[in-house]
Every structure is written in C-alpha cells, then in structure tokens.
Amino acid sequence: MQMRKRRAELYAWLPGLIVIMTVVALAVGALALHHLETELVAFAGESLSIAATDIADKLDLLLFEHYSEAQILAGALGVTISDSQHLTKHLSTWQQVHPAYLWIGVTDAGGRLVAATDLQHVGQDRSKDRWFLAVREKDEVLVEDAKVSPEAGGAVALSFTAPIKSADGKFLGAVSLRVGLPAMEGVFARTVRLFQLERGISGEVEWRLLAKDGSLLFDSSLGRADRENLVQRGQPSALLLASTAPAGYVEEDHVPRRVKVVTGYARTEGYGRFPGLQWGVLVHVARKDVLRPIYGIMGEVGVAGAAVGLPLLALLFWTSLRLRKEWARILKHEAQLAATLASTADAVLVTDQAGLVTSVNRAARALIGWSPEELFGKKIHEAITFRQGKTDEPLDSLIEPALHGTAKSLPPLVLESKQGREVMVEGTMSPIRDDAGKLIGALMALRDITERTKIERRREAQYAVTKVLAESAILDDAAPRILETICVGLNWAVGLMWTVDEAANQLEFVEFWHGPADTVPAFETASRGTAFSPGIGLPGRVWASKKPAWISDVTRDSNFPRAPMAEQARLHGAFAFPVLSGERVLGVLEFFSHDVRQPDQDLLQMLSSIGVQIGHFLECHQPTRQVRQAQTEERR
C-alpha cells in the first residue's frame, strides 16, 4: 500500500519531472552510449589483438616445423644421395606424408638436380640459383619468403633449403622444399572460428598476411594476394607493424570495402633457432558489426526523444504506459538473466561478502558433483579441491581479491569433483555490487578446458619431439629425450624404445625411462633382458601389424610376457606405435601408466606421425650408431 501511495505521488509530479528527466536521460544516454561504444570497440580490439598474436605464434610454430623437417630430410638423404631412383621414391613418399610441400628437389654437390618430385626438373643445373649458392657457402638452412615459384608451377610458395652433408661434414648437395602459401591459410581460418566462438564477436572477421616490407601476401576479403604494399599506402595497422610496435589494435579505414574497421595486429617473431620471417598478421572486423548489439538501445532512445514533443496529456498517458511496460520488460529481462545463468555452459557459483556460497547453477552442480544444499553456507575452498600442477593450492587467496572489490582471472586449475573426477578449468572471480555500489559478494565462473588442454599438451609434445630430432646427432642422444618428452608431456609413467635387428629377426632393447617417483626395478630388469619376435608381446604385435596397439590393462592380457613384473610395478594401461620408414618397421616405442586407460584413437594417430619422423631420423643415424657400437666392441 505504501508503495502504491509513493507511485501516486510520483505520477502527480510527472508533468514537470518528465521534462527534466527527459533532458537528463538524453544527456546521460548519449554519454552512456558513447562510453559503451568505446568499451565495445576496446573489447573487440583487444580480442582481435589476442587472435592476431595467437595466429602469429601458430605461424611461427608451423614454419619452425617446416624448418626442422628440412634439416631432418637433409640428414636422411646423406647416405643415399648417389642413388637417384631411391631419392625420387623417397621424395615422393615424403610429399605424400606432407602434402603441404608443392615441390621437393635434391641437388648433388655441383648443383645438378638428381631427384625431384617433378621428374621434368631432374638433370637441370641449379648451381647458380640463389638457394643452392647460399647453403653451399654458409652451410645452414636457408628460408626464403613467399614468392612466385617456378618449381611449384607458378604458385606463391615459401622456400626451405638445407645442405646435405656426409658423416665427416663434407658438402654433398642440397635439398630444397616449396611450401604453398595456402597451407598457412588454415591457421587463420581455424583460429578465427575459435576466436568468434569464445569471444562472441558477430559479423564477418577478415584477415590479412603481410610480408616484412608491408606487401600483401594474402587478403581473405579478396581470396588472393595482389602484392599491394600497405606500408606505402599508409595503412595505420601496417605502419604500426613496420615501426616494430608491440601487438595491439587500431581503428582504421578498410579501403576496398570503404568501411571503418577495428584491426588487431601482431608480428611473427620466430621460434627456437628459426629466426622467423617477420610477417605481419592483421585481423579486423567492421566497426558497425562491433556496435550492432547497442543499435536497439539507440532506437529506444530515439523513440523516447520523439515522445517529448507530444501534448502534455498524451505525454503523461504515454509515460505511464511506458513505465508499466518498462517495469514488465525489466522483470522479463531479470527472468531471462536468471534463466541464462541457470542454462549457461559455464559453471557459476555466487558467494556473499563473507565468501559463503549462496547460489550455484546447473553447470556448476554437474562439474563439481555437489548438491546446492551441500555447498550453501560453506566457503568454496572448503567444499572443492583445486590444484595447480601436482600441488594442492588453497583457493581462499585467489578468492580474496574479489571479496574486496577486485576482479581476478583464475589460472588453469585442476578441480577434483566429489566423485574424484579431475577436470582442468579456468575462469574468473568478480565482485558483486548492489545498486548503491556496495560490495555484497563475489561470483566465480569456471569453464571446463580439459579437452583444449589435452590438445595443446599433445601439440606441444609433438613439437618437442621434432625439436629433439632436429638437435640430436645419434639415437643414443635422442632416445631418452624422446621417451621423457612423451611421458612427461602426455602423462605416462614409463617409456621404452626397441629397434629391429633384421639379422636376428627380433626387437632389441634400446632405452628405458621412468619418472623420479616411479620405481619399477623388476619391470626394467625384465625389459632390458628381453628380445621380442614378431607377434610376441606388445612390441612384437606392433612390429608384425605395422600399426599402433593399445592395451587397457596389460596384467590381464594373454600376450604380454612381462605381465607379472608389470603387476608388481602397478603398471596397467599401455600403448605402442611403430617407427616406420616407408613400409619398413625400424623400431617400436612403448609406454605404460599406473591406471587402466581406454584406447585413445586421436593419440594413436598423432603418435603414428611421430613414428614416421623418428623413422626418418633412424634411417639416417642408425648406421652411424652401429659403426660406433662396432668400434666400441673392437676396443674391448
């Protein structure tokens, strides 16, 4: 009743108040819209800058992979450079495994092409070509920026050329590879799609790839490159890249489309020993698409402004109706917000000012495994176990800033549910304030990033193995590092390497690795003293089939001779994959875990690719290792 009386008194003052409130509302609305536009553009710009940086990093990793593969291929060809027919077959196989290479050619020490994926080029004299002269004189990998390549049929391609040397360091020739520029475009497309999903950016996102001098290598809006130099044209984003400014964003004109765009920019920096090509990455979206969400608000402000000119009675009547409608709309909007919070994919927990849980949504209940009744009245870190790495980390220190009014991003954490399931999460802690600005609690939003983290760790492990192979001279150096890289990167307890002794027709032990916390002496001793025939045990099974194999629990497998020792060492899950050179199996890598694990086909497929890389390494370096072993035995 008191509320109704207050509203009646308010309506009595409406004629004068409406005029004042309309003027104030228009001024505040204009300022709010301007502020909102600025915030939206800044958010989009920062997001585009992150996307451009992510693309630049992925391009660096991809170029480093091609840089390392050129070195690996050069090392693998050193022992067969005199056999043109074998070289041609080897290059064709390599191109089939790596379709990004448009052309591969091998020259002898005099610069004559002795093998190429395009047989028409065999026999040509390339002794005066820049790439041959450079690797012969400097004895290092030469990387040439994208340009029209006659060898690749006139396509725009990158060039990677590595010297081929004998065991004593003598220059035997060079291998040169052409990588088509379209192979790089997939990095842009995948990253932009993920960026739009994660950031919620609407509208069409376009990208450009610039050479170091500012010339355009590719423009997604044109579907091609016209080699126009954006630095010479005075494009602000290109000028910022030319000035070696750090990654960021800028508002500028999109000349072909004649619209204002927000552009995020970043530059490739290189990776490891690969110095990089200093490419510029531009990702932009139309400014009108960024501001599209607030167009509805602007329409409502316009309607309110037009209503001011109506007669006073009509204005009062319209205003009263409008207030009731707005009240209903607010209630509906609040209901929609509540429904959105309940149905959002992110897990959301709300606490009061003391840090006690007051509300959770369905996603949080599913992620944590606790019912609301079990959580209400408790502090988050009392009910939920979080870890950073392998160490339990108290969460109260992470929540404390939000309870004092400061928003904070949570680092990647391992969350253990009530049922013991471990999930990798990331999220934010944000303060909650009432209309008066008083701090009344905090909100924690968590996102399950388990699958994304698994993909990233597998990609990092694959790049790490590639780096080990590129840096190692012999198998004895590479083997322990490869096993450690895969075990640590993919969370396996024990790793073994076996190589094929073709004369004895058996797999021989090469290397054994286990983590510091894993003591498996009986299993290690049994493995070191065992040799496998084709089809016997997990390594022999992989050797015979030439395919990866997975055993969920080796202690229950009938074809696993080391089962008693594995059970003693509490080893259960296992997988192995072949080391291949063409159709030949050169060895087998075998890994074990302490828990029972179900088959993971994506992991097996990734490791099969690693097996091919290791096979190329063994093809080149195994003879050297055998010679050194023979010399050691003679000294004895």
C-alpha positions as CSV (number, residue, x, y, z in Angstrom):
1,M,0.0,0.0,0.0
2,Q,2.8,2.4,0.9
3,M,4.5,1.6,-2.4
4,R,1.3,2.5,-4.3
5,K,1.0,5.8,-2.5
6,R,4.6,6.7,-3.4
7,R,3.8,5.9,-7.1
8,A,0.7,8.0,-7.0
9,E,2.7,10.9,-5.6
10,L,5.3,10.4,-8.3
11,Y,2.7,10.4,-11.0
12,A,1.3,13.8,-9.7
13,W,4.8,15.3,-10.3
14,L,5.2,13.7,-13.7
15,P,4.5,16.8,-15.9
16,G,7.4,18.7,-14.5
17,L,9.5,15.7,-13.8
18,I,9.1,14.3,-17.3
19,V,10.7,17.4,-18.9
20,I,13.6,17.4,-16.5
21,M,14.1,13.6,-16.6
22,T,13.9,13.6,-20.4
23,V,16.7,16.1,-20.8
24,V,18.8,14.4,-18.2
25,A,18.1,11.0,-19.7
26,L,19.0,12.1,-23.2
27,A,22.3,13.6,-21.9
28,V,23.1,10.5,-19.8
29,G,22.0,8.2,-22.6
30,A,24.3,9.9,-25.1
31,L,27.2,9.7,-22.7
32,A,26.4,6.1,-21.8
33,L,26.1,5.1,-25.5
34,H,29.4,6.8,-26.2
35,H,31.1,5.1,-23.3
36,L,29.5,1.8,-24.3
37,E,30.7,2.2,-27.9
38,T,34.2,2.9,-26.6
39,E,34.1,-0.1,-24.3
40,L,32.8,-2.4,-27.0
41,V,35.4,-1.2,-29.5
42,A,38.2,-1.7,-26.9
43,F,36.9,-5.2,-26.0
44,A,36.8,-6.1,-29.7
45,G,40.2,-4.6,-30.4
46,E,41.9,-6.4,-27.5
47,S,40.2,-9.7,-28.6
48,L,41.4,-9.1,-32.2
49,S,44.9,-8.4,-31.0
50,I,44.9,-11.7,-29.0
51,A,43.6,-13.5,-32.1
52,A,46.4,-11.9,-34.2
53,T,49.0,-12.8,-31.6
54,D,47.7,-16.4,-31.5
55,I,47.8,-16.7,-35.3
56,A,51.4,-15.3,-35.3
57,D,52.5,-17.8,-32.7
58,K,50.9,-20.7,-34.6
59,L,52.6,-19.5,-37.9
60,D,55.9,-19.4,-36.1
61,L,55.4,-23.0,-34.9
62,L,54.3,-24.2,-38.3
63,L,57.3,-22.5,-40.0
64,F,59.6,-24.0,-37.4
65,E,58.2,-27.4,-38.1
66,H,59.0,-27.0,-41.9
67,Y,62.4,-25.6,-40.9
68,S,63.1,-28.7,-38.8
69,E,61.7,-31.1,-41.4
70,A,64.1,-29.6,-44.0
71,Q,67.0,-30.5,-41.6
72,I,65.7,-34.0,-40.9
73,L,65.2,-34.7,-44.6
74,A,68.7,-33.4,-45.4
75,G,70.1,-35.7,-42.8
76,A,68.1,-38.7,-44.1
77,L,69.3,-38.2,-47.7
78,G,73.0,-38.0,-46.9
79,V,73.6,-41.8,-47.2
80,T,71.5,-42.3,-50.4
81,I,72.3,-39.1,-52.5
82,S,74.1,-41.1,-55.1
83,D,71.0,-43.3,-55.8
84,S,68.7,-41.1,-57.9
85,Q,66.0,-43.7,-58.2
86,H,65.9,-44.3,-54.5
87,L,65.9,-40.5,-53.9
88,T,63.0,-39.9,-56.2
89,K,60.9,-42.6,-54.4
90,H,61.9,-41.2,-51.0
91,L,60.8,-37.7,-52.1
92,S,57.5,-38.9,-53.4
93,T,56.8,-40.7,-50.1
94,W,57.8,-37.6,-48.1
95,Q,55.4,-35.5,-50.2
96,Q,52.6,-37.9,-49.7
97,V,53.1,-37.8,-45.9
98,H,53.5,-34.0,-46.0
99,P,51.0,-32.7,-48.7
100,A,51.9,-29.1,-47.8
101,Y,55.1,-29.4,-49.9
102,L,54.3,-28.5,-53.5
103,W,57.8,-29.4,-54.8
104,I,61.0,-31.1,-53.3
105,G,64.3,-31.3,-55.2
106,V,67.7,-32.7,-54.4
107,T,71.0,-31.5,-56.0
108,D,74.4,-33.0,-55.9
109,A,77.5,-31.1,-54.8
110,G,77.8,-29.5,-58.3
111,G,74.2,-28.1,-58.3
112,R,72.6,-30.6,-60.7
113,L,69.2,-31.8,-59.7
114,V,69.5,-35.6,-59.2
115,A,65.9,-36.1,-57.9
116,A,62.7,-34.1,-57.7
117,T,59.0,-34.7,-57.1
118,D,58.5,-33.3,-60.7
119,L,60.6,-35.6,-62.9
120,Q,60.9,-32.9,-65.6
121,H,63.3,-31.0,-63.4
122,V,65.7,-33.9,-62.9
123,G,69.1,-33.1,-64.6
124,Q,68.7,-29.3,-64.5
125,D,71.7,-27.2,-63.5
126,R,70.8,-25.2,-60.4
127,S,74.4,-24.3,-59.4
128,K,73.7,-20.6,-60.0
129,D,70.4,-20.5,-58.1
130,R,70.5,-18.3,-55.0
131,W,69.3,-21.1,-52.7
132,F,72.0,-23.5,-53.8
133,L,74.8,-21.0,-53.5
134,A,73.6,-19.8,-50.1
135,V,73.5,-23.3,-48.4
136,R,76.8,-24.3,-50.0
137,E,78.6,-21.2,-48.8
138,K,77.0,-20.7,-45.4
139,D,76.3,-24.4,-44.5
140,E,73.0,-23.5,-42.9
141,V,69.3,-23.8,-43.6
142,L,68.1,-21.0,-46.0
143,V,64.5,-19.8,-45.6
144,E,63.1,-17.5,-48.4
145,D,59.9,-15.5,-48.1
146,A,56.8,-16.2,-50.1
147,K,57.1,-15.5,-53.9
148,V,56.0,-17.0,-57.2
149,S,57.8,-20.3,-57.5
150,P,58.5,-21.7,-61.0
151,E,59.2,-25.1,-59.4
152,A,55.7,-25.1,-57.8
153,G,54.0,-24.4,-61.1
154,G,53.9,-20.6,-60.6
155,A,52.2,-20.8,-57.2
156,V,53.2,-18.5,-54.4
157,A,55.3,-20.6,-52.1
158,L,57.9,-20.4,-49.3
159,S,61.4,-22.0,-49.8
160,F,63.3,-24.1,-47.3
161,T,66.7,-25.3,-48.4
162,A,69.1,-27.3,-46.3
163,P,72.7,-28.6,-47.0
164,I,73.2,-32.4,-47.3
165,K,76.5,-33.4,-45.6
166,S,78.4,-36.6,-45.2
167,A,79.2,-38.1,-41.8
168,D,82.6,-36.2,-41.8
169,G,80.9,-32.9,-42.7
170,K,81.6,-32.8,-46.4
171,F,79.1,-30.9,-48.6
172,L,77.2,-33.5,-50.8
173,G,74.4,-31.3,-52.1
174,A,71.2,-29.6,-51.1
175,V,67.5,-30.4,-50.6
176,S,65.0,-27.6,-51.3
177,L,61.3,-27.7,-50.4
178,R,58.5,-25.4,-51.6
179,V,55.6,-24.9,-49.2
180,G,52.4,-23.4,-50.7
181,L,51.1,-20.3,-49.0
182,P,47.5,-21.7,-48.9
183,A,48.9,-24.2,-46.3
184,M,49.2,-21.2,-43.9
185,E,45.7,-20.0,-44.5
186,G,44.2,-22.9,-42.5
187,V,45.9,-21.5,-39.4
188,F,43.9,-18.2,-39.9
189,A,40.6,-19.9,-40.5
190,R,40.8,-22.3,-37.5
191,T,41.9,-19.6,-35.1
192,V,39.3,-17.0,-36.3
193,R,36.5,-19.6,-35.9
194,L,37.6,-20.5,-32.4
195,F,38.0,-16.8,-31.6
196,Q,34.4,-16.0,-32.7
197,L,33.0,-18.8,-30.6
198,E,35.0,-17.9,-27.5
199,R,34.6,-14.1,-27.7
200,G,31.1,-13.9,-29.1
201,I,32.2,-11.5,-31.9
202,S,29.4,-11.2,-34.5
203,G,29.9,-10.2,-38.1
204,E,32.5,-11.2,-40.7
205,V,36.0,-11.4,-39.4
206,E,38.6,-10.9,-42.1
207,W,42.4,-11.3,-42.0
208,R,45.5,-10.2,-44.0
209,L,49.0,-11.6,-44.1
210,L,51.8,-9.1,-44.8
211,A,55.4,-9.6,-45.7
212,K,58.1,-7.9,-43.7
213,D,58.2,-4.9,-46.1
214,G,54.4,-4.5,-45.8
215,S,53.4,-6.1,-49.1
216,L,50.2,-8.1,-49.1
217,L,50.7,-11.9,-49.2
218,F,47.0,-12.8,-48.7
219,D,43.7,-11.0,-48.1
220,S,40.7,-13.1,-47.1
221,S,38.3,-10.5,-48.4
222,L,39.8,-10.8,-51.9
223,G,40.6,-14.6,-51.7
224,R,44.0,-13.8,-53.1
225,A,47.0,-11.5,-52.8
226,D,47.6,-8.5,-55.1
227,R,51.1,-7.8,-53.6
228,E,50.0,-4.2,-52.8
229,N,52.3,-2.6,-50.2
230,L,50.1,-1.4,-47.3
231,V,53.0,0.5,-45.7
232,Q,53.4,2.6,-48.8
233,R,49.7,3.1,-48.9
234,G,49.8,4.5,-45.4
235,Q,47.6,1.8,-43.7
236,P,47.8,2.6,-40.0
237,S,48.0,-1.0,-38.9
238,A,50.8,-1.8,-41.4
239,L,52.7,1.3,-40.3
240,L,52.5,0.2,-36.6
241,L,53.9,-3.2,-37.6
242,A,56.7,-1.5,-39.6
243,S,57.6,0.5,-36.5
244,T,58.1,-2.8,-34.6
245,A,55.3,-1.7,-32.2
246,P,54.0,-4.5,-29.8
247,A,50.9,-6.3,-30.7
248,G,47.7,-4.2,-30.3
249,Y,44.7,-2.8,-32.2
250,V,43.8,0.3,-34.1
251,E,40.6,1.8,-35.7
252,E,41.2,2.5,-39.4
253,D,39.5,2.6,-42.9
254,H,39.1,-0.6,-44.9
255,V,39.9,0.9,-48.4
256,P,38.4,-1.9,-50.6
257,R,35.2,-2.1,-48.6
258,R,35.1,1.7,-47.7
259,V,34.1,1.0,-44.1
260,K,35.5,1.7,-40.7
261,V,37.1,-1.4,-39.1
262,V,38.8,-2.4,-35.8
263,T,42.1,-4.1,-36.6
264,G,44.2,-6.3,-34.3
265,Y,47.8,-6.7,-35.4
266,A,50.8,-8.8,-34.4
267,R,54.1,-9.9,-35.9
268,T,55.8,-13.3,-36.1
269,E,58.9,-13.4,-34.1
270,G,60.5,-16.8,-34.9
271,Y,60.8,-20.0,-32.7
272,G,63.8,-21.7,-31.3
273,R,66.7,-21.5,-33.8
274,F,64.4,-20.4,-36.6
275,P,64.7,-16.6,-36.8
276,G,61.3,-16.1,-38.4
277,L,60.1,-14.1,-41.4
278,Q,58.8,-11.1,-39.5
279,W,55.4,-11.5,-41.1
280,G,52.6,-9.1,-40.1
281,V,49.2,-10.5,-39.1
282,L,46.1,-8.3,-39.4
283,V,42.7,-9.4,-38.2
284,H,39.8,-7.0,-38.5
285,V,36.0,-6.7,-38.2
286,A,33.7,-3.9,-39.3
287,R,33.1,-1.3,-36.6
288,K,29.4,-1.4,-37.3
289,D,29.3,-5.1,-36.6
290,V,31.1,-4.5,-33.2
291,L,28.4,-1.9,-32.3
292,R,25.5,-3.9,-33.6
293,P,24.4,-5.0,-30.1
294,I,23.6,-1.4,-29.0
295,Y,21.6,-0.4,-32.1
296,G,18.4,-1.5,-30.3
297,I,19.2,0.8,-27.4
298,M,19.7,3.7,-29.7
299,G,16.3,3.1,-31.3
300,E,14.6,3.2,-27.9
301,V,16.4,6.4,-27.0
302,G,15.1,7.9,-30.3
303,V,11.5,6.9,-29.6
304,A,11.8,8.5,-26.1
305,G,13.1,11.7,-27.6
306,A,10.3,11.9,-30.1
307,A,7.7,11.4,-27.4
308,V,8.8,14.6,-25.7
309,G,7.1,16.7,-28.3
310,L,3.6,15.2,-27.8
311,P,1.0,17.2,-25.9
312,L,1.3,17.1,-22.1
313,L,-1.7,14.9,-21.5
314,A,-0.7,12.4,-24.2
315,L,2.9,12.6,-22.8
316,L,1.7,11.7,-19.3
317,F,-0.5,8.9,-20.6
318,W,2.2,7.5,-22.8
319,T,4.7,7.8,-20.0
320,S,2.6,5.9,-17.5
321,L,2.0,3.2,-20.1
322,R,5.7,3.2,-20.9
323,L,6.6,2.9,-17.2
324,R,4.4,-0.1,-16.8
325,K,5.8,-1.7,-20.0
326,E,9.3,-0.9,-18.9
327,W,8.6,-2.4,-15.5
328,A,7.3,-5.6,-17.2
329,R,10.2,-5.6,-19.6
330,I,12.7,-5.3,-16.7
331,L,11.0,-8.2,-14.8
332,K,11.1,-10.2,-18.0
333,H,14.7,-9.3,-18.6
334,E,15.6,-10.3,-15.0
335,A,13.8,-13.6,-15.5
336,Q,15.8,-14.1,-18.8
337,L,19.0,-13.3,-16.9
338,A,18.1,-15.9,-14.3
339,A,17.3,-18.5,-16.9
340,T,20.5,-17.7,-18.8
341,L,22.5,-18.1,-15.6
342,A,20.9,-21.4,-15.0
343,S,21.4,-22.7,-18.5
344,T,24.8,-21.2,-19.3
345,A,27.6,-23.7,-20.2
346,D,30.0,-22.1,-17.6
347,A,29.8,-23.2,-14.0
348,V,28.8,-20.3,-11.9
349,L,29.0,-20.0,-8.1
350,V,27.9,-17.0,-6.1
351,T,29.1,-16.1,-2.6
352,D,28.1,-13.5,-0.1
353,Q,30.5,-10.9,1.3
354,A,31.9,-13.5,3.8
355,G,32.8,-15.8,0.9
356,L,30.0,-18.3,1.8
357,V,28.2,-20.0,-1.2
358,T,24.7,-18.7,-1.8
359,S,23.9,-19.9,-5.3
360,V,25.1,-22.3,-8.0
361,N,23.8,-23.1,-11.5
362,R,23.2,-26.5,-13.1
363,A,26.6,-26.4,-14.9
364,A,28.4,-25.9,-11.5
365,R,26.5,-28.8,-10.0
366,A,27.4,-31.1,-12.9
367,L,31.1,-30.0,-12.8
368,I,31.6,-30.2,-9.0
369,G,29.3,-33.1,-8.2
370,W,27.9,-31.4,-5.0
371,S,24.3,-30.6,-4.5
372,P,23.4,-26.9,-3.6
373,E,22.4,-28.0,-0.1
374,E,25.9,-29.4,0.4
375,L,27.5,-26.2,-0.8
376,F,25.3,-23.5,0.7
377,G,26.9,-21.9,3.8
378,K,30.4,-23.2,3.0
379,K,33.4,-21.4,1.6
380,I,34.3,-22.6,-1.9
381,H,37.8,-23.9,-0.9
382,E,36.2,-25.9,1.9
383,A,33.9,-27.9,-0.4
384,I,36.0,-28.0,-3.6
385,T,39.6,-29.2,-4.0
386,F,41.7,-27.2,-6.5
387,R,45.3,-27.9,-7.6
388,Q,47.9,-26.1,-9.6
389,G,50.1,-28.7,-11.2
390,K,50.6,-31.6,-8.7
391,T,50.4,-29.4,-5.5
392,D,47.2,-28.6,-3.6
393,E,46.7,-24.9,-3.8
394,P,44.5,-23.1,-1.2
395,L,41.8,-21.2,-3.1
396,D,41.0,-18.7,-0.4
397,S,43.9,-16.5,-1.5
398,L,42.6,-16.4,-5.1
399,I,39.0,-15.5,-4.0
400,E,40.1,-12.9,-1.5
401,P,40.6,-10.0,-4.1
402,A,37.1,-10.4,-5.5
403,L,35.7,-10.2,-1.9
404,H,37.5,-6.9,-1.6
405,G,36.2,-5.5,-4.9
406,T,38.8,-6.5,-7.4
407,A,38.1,-8.8,-10.4
408,K,40.6,-11.6,-10.9
409,S,41.3,-14.2,-13.6
410,L,41.9,-17.6,-12.2
411,P,44.9,-19.5,-13.6
412,P,44.4,-23.0,-15.1
413,L,43.5,-25.3,-12.1
414,V,42.8,-28.9,-11.6
415,L,39.3,-29.3,-10.0
416,E,38.5,-32.6,-8.2
417,S,34.8,-33.3,-8.1
418,K,33.0,-35.0,-5.2
419,Q,33.2,-38.3,-7.2
420,G,37.0,-37.9,-7.6
421,R,36.9,-36.9,-11.3
422,E,39.6,-34.4,-12.2
423,V,38.8,-31.6,-14.6
424,M,41.1,-28.8,-15.9
425,V,39.3,-25.4,-15.5
426,E,39.9,-21.7,-15.9
427,G,37.7,-18.8,-15.0
428,T,37.2,-15.5,-13.3
429,M,36.3,-14.1,-9.8
430,S,34.3,-10.9,-10.0
431,P,32.9,-8.7,-7.2
432,I,29.1,-8.3,-7.0
433,R,27.8,-4.8,-6.0
434,D,24.3,-3.6,-5.4
435,D,22.7,-0.5,-7.0
436,A,24.4,1.7,-4.4
437,G,27.8,0.3,-5.3
438,K,28.1,-1.6,-2.1
439,L,30.1,-4.8,-2.3
440,I,27.7,-7.7,-1.5
441,G,29.5,-10.8,-2.6
442,A,31.5,-12.4,-5.4
443,L,30.8,-14.5,-8.5
444,M,33.1,-17.3,-9.7
445,A,32.7,-18.5,-13.3
446,L,34.5,-21.7,-14.3
447,R,35.0,-23.2,-17.8
448,D,36.0,-26.8,-18.5
449,I,39.2,-26.7,-20.6
450,T,40.1,-30.3,-20.2
451,E,39.8,-31.2,-23.9
452,R,41.5,-28.0,-25.0
453,T,44.4,-28.5,-22.6
454,K,44.8,-32.1,-23.8
455,I,45.0,-31.0,-27.4
456,E,47.6,-28.3,-26.5
457,R,49.7,-30.7,-24.5
458,R,49.7,-33.2,-27.4
459,R,50.7,-30.5,-29.9
460,E,53.5,-29.3,-27.5
461,A,54.8,-32.9,-27.2
462,Q,54.8,-33.3,-31.0
463,Y,56.7,-30.0,-31.4
464,A,59.1,-31.1,-28.6
465,V,59.9,-34.4,-30.3
466,T,60.5,-32.6,-33.6
467,K,62.9,-30.3,-31.8
468,V,64.7,-33.3,-30.1
469,L,65.2,-35.0,-33.5
470,A,66.5,-31.8,-35.1
471,E,69.0,-31.2,-32.3
472,S,70.3,-34.8,-31.8
473,A,73.2,-36.4,-33.7
474,I,72.7,-40.0,-32.8
475,L,70.0,-42.3,-31.5
476,D,71.7,-42.7,-28.1
477,D,71.2,-38.9,-27.6
478,A,67.7,-38.8,-28.9
479,A,66.1,-41.9,-27.4
480,P,66.0,-40.9,-23.6
481,R,64.9,-37.3,-24.5
482,I,62.1,-38.6,-26.8
483,L,60.8,-41.0,-24.1
484,E,60.9,-38.3,-21.4
485,T,59.2,-35.8,-23.7
486,I,56.3,-38.1,-24.5
487,C,55.9,-39.4,-20.9
488,V,56.1,-36.0,-19.2
489,G,54.0,-34.2,-21.9
490,L,51.3,-36.8,-22.1
491,N,51.3,-38.1,-18.5
492,W,52.7,-41.6,-18.9
493,A,54.8,-43.2,-16.2
494,V,57.2,-45.5,-18.2
495,G,58.6,-45.4,-21.7
496,L,60.7,-47.9,-23.7
497,M,62.3,-47.9,-27.1
498,W,63.1,-51.0,-29.2
499,T,64.8,-51.3,-32.5
500,V,64.6,-54.1,-35.1
501,D,67.7,-56.4,-35.5
502,E,66.9,-57.7,-39.0
503,A,69.7,-60.3,-39.0
504,A,68.3,-61.9,-35.8
505,N,64.7,-61.1,-36.7
506,Q,63.9,-59.7,-33.3
507,L,63.3,-56.5,-31.5
508,E,66.2,-55.4,-29.2
509,F,66.1,-53.2,-26.2
510,V,67.4,-49.6,-26.7
511,E,66.3,-47.3,-23.9
512,F,64.1,-47.3,-20.7
513,W,62.8,-44.1,-19.0
514,H,60.6,-43.6,-15.9
515,G,59.8,-40.6,-13.7
516,P,61.6,-39.9,-10.4
517,A,58.6,-41.1,-8.4
518,D,58.2,-44.3,-10.3
519,T,60.4,-47.2,-9.1
520,V,59.9,-50.2,-11.3
521,P,63.2,-52.2,-11.0
522,A,61.8,-55.7,-11.7
523,F,60.0,-54.5,-14.8
524,E,63.0,-52.6,-16.0
525,T,65.3,-55.6,-15.5
526,A,62.9,-57.9,-17.3
527,S,62.6,-55.4,-20.2
528,R,66.4,-55.0,-20.6
529,G,66.9,-58.7,-20.8
530,T,64.1,-59.4,-23.3
531,A,64.1,-59.5,-27.1
532,F,60.7,-59.9,-29.0
533,S,59.9,-61.9,-32.1
534,P,57.2,-60.7,-34.5
535,G,53.8,-61.0,-32.9
536,I,55.1,-61.7,-29.4
537,G,54.2,-59.2,-26.6
538,L,53.1,-55.7,-27.2
539,P,56.2,-54.6,-29.2
540,G,56.2,-57.8,-31.3
541,R,52.4,-57.3,-32.0
542,V,53.1,-53.7,-33.3
543,W,56.1,-54.9,-35.3
544,A,54.0,-57.6,-37.1
545,S,51.0,-55.4,-37.8
546,K,52.9,-52.2,-38.6
547,K,50.1,-50.4,-36.7
548,P,49.8,-48.8,-33.2
549,A,48.3,-51.0,-30.5
550,W,46.6,-50.2,-27.1
551,I,46.1,-52.5,-24.1
552,S,43.8,-51.2,-21.4
553,D,45.3,-53.5,-18.7
554,V,48.5,-55.4,-19.5
555,T,48.1,-57.6,-16.4
556,R,45.0,-59.2,-17.9
557,D,46.4,-59.5,-21.5
558,S,47.2,-63.1,-22.6
559,N,50.0,-62.0,-25.0
560,F,52.1,-59.9,-22.6
561,P,55.1,-62.0,-21.2
562,R,56.1,-59.3,-18.7
563,A,52.7,-59.2,-17.0
564,P,53.9,-60.5,-13.6
565,M,56.6,-57.8,-13.4
566,A,54.1,-55.1,-14.7
567,E,51.6,-56.1,-12.0
568,Q,54.4,-55.9,-9.3
569,A,55.2,-52.4,-10.6
570,R,51.5,-51.4,-10.7
571,L,51.6,-50.8,-14.4
572,H,48.3,-51.3,-16.3
573,G,47.4,-49.2,-19.3
574,A,49.8,-49.4,-22.2
575,F,50.2,-48.5,-25.9
576,A,52.9,-48.8,-28.5
577,F,53.5,-47.5,-32.0
578,P,55.9,-48.4,-34.8
579,V,58.8,-46.4,-36.1
580,L,58.4,-46.5,-39.8
581,S,60.5,-45.7,-42.9
582,G,58.1,-46.3,-45.8
583,E,56.8,-49.8,-45.2
584,R,59.7,-50.9,-43.1
585,V,59.4,-51.1,-39.3
586,L,62.7,-49.8,-37.8
587,G,61.6,-50.0,-34.2
588,V,58.8,-49.7,-31.6
589,L,58.1,-47.2,-28.8
590,E,56.1,-48.5,-25.8
591,F,54.5,-46.6,-22.9
592,F,52.8,-47.5,-19.6
593,S,50.7,-45.9,-17.0
594,H,49.7,-46.8,-13.4
595,D,46.0,-46.7,-14.2
596,V,43.7,-48.6,-16.6
597,R,43.2,-46.4,-19.7
598,Q,40.8,-46.9,-22.5
599,P,42.0,-46.6,-26.1
600,D,42.5,-43.0,-27.4
601,Q,42.5,-43.1,-31.3
602,D,43.4,-39.4,-31.6
603,L,46.5,-40.0,-29.5
604,L,47.5,-43.1,-31.6
605,Q,47.1,-41.1,-34.8
606,M,49.3,-38.3,-33.6
607,L,52.0,-40.7,-32.4
608,S,51.9,-42.6,-35.7
609,S,53.0,-39.3,-37.3
610,I,55.8,-39.0,-34.7
611,G,56.8,-42.6,-35.6
612,V,57.3,-41.6,-39.2
613,Q,59.5,-38.7,-38.1
614,I,61.6,-40.9,-35.8
615,G,61.8,-43.4,-38.7
616,H,63.4,-40.8,-41.0
617,F,65.8,-40.0,-38.1
618,L,66.8,-43.7,-37.7
619,E,67.2,-44.1,-41.4
620,C,69.9,-41.5,-41.4
621,H,71.5,-42.1,-38.0
622,Q,71.2,-45.8,-37.3
623,P,74.2,-46.7,-39.5
624,T,76.4,-44.2,-37.5
625,R,75.2,-45.7,-34.2
626,Q,76.0,-49.3,-35.4
627,V,79.5,-48.2,-36.5
628,R,80.2,-46.6,-33.1
629,Q,79.0,-49.8,-31.3
630,A,81.2,-51.9,-33.5
631,Q,84.2,-49.7,-32.7
632,T,83.4,-49.9,-29.0
633,E,83.3,-53.7,-29.2
634,E,86.7,-53.8,-31.0
635,R,88.3,-51.7,-28.3
636,R,87.0,-54.2,-25.7
